[in-house]
Amino acid sequence: MARSKRHKDVEFAVDDYQGHERIFKTFDEAAGFAVSIAASGKSNVTIDVLIHSVAGARWWGGDDAVEEYREDPDASVSDRIEISANPVGRVA
């Protein structure tokens, strides 16, 4: 059985070009946005995973994520993913 693409207690945050936080409900949406910003030349683009419950932690990362969540349920970011793009120009 395939895992759902979203969980009500998990969000993904990415800063836009002006540094304003944008919140996404699915990783795919956040990743697409982050890649578009990185490909446009902005460095240090990150996707922050925001988990709001044990159930959300289990959905995101299984038992290890649950253990980390229980250690500090008030952590502002449960996981951070760095995105970079390296434009190489025209390819013949």
Helices and strands as residue ranges (DSSP letters): E 10-15, E 21-24, H 27-39, E 45-51, H 54-71, E 79-83
